[in-house]
């Protein structure tokens, strides 16, 4: 066999292989690579959108959390105010009740003092009459000297 013929046959075979590869194989490979590149680009774009959506969701969550904290602080402040009002009301009621009890106790004490004075006046008048009767035995007449005894009772 001739080396030139063999070389020429190999060159023709190589050219047919190159032409076949360029016509049928490379376009399929290029399409597959293009599709893969497109999918990768779409995936990266989706990842970027997801990242942006995540950041926006974080911002919304932070705003919602801040709003919830503000609302909670307002509720606590309102509860504190209401508790203070209730405490002041209870204190005022307790002071009024204490004042009423003290006034009632003073009135009862004054009434008891008045009763004790009346009882003491009666006893002193009786003792005075008995003492005068003992001293004067005959001269004291209760009906005749009633006016004198009533003046004496009022002075005591």
Secondary structure, DSSP 8 states (H G I E B T S, - for coil): --HHHHHHHHHHHHHHHHHHIIIIIHHHHHHHHHHHHHHHHHHHHHHHHHHHHHHHHHHHHHHHHHHHHHHHHHHHHHHHHHHHHHHHHHHHHHHHHHHHHHHHHHHHHHHHHHHHHHHHHHHHHHHHHHHHHHHHTTS--TTTTHHHHHHHHHH-
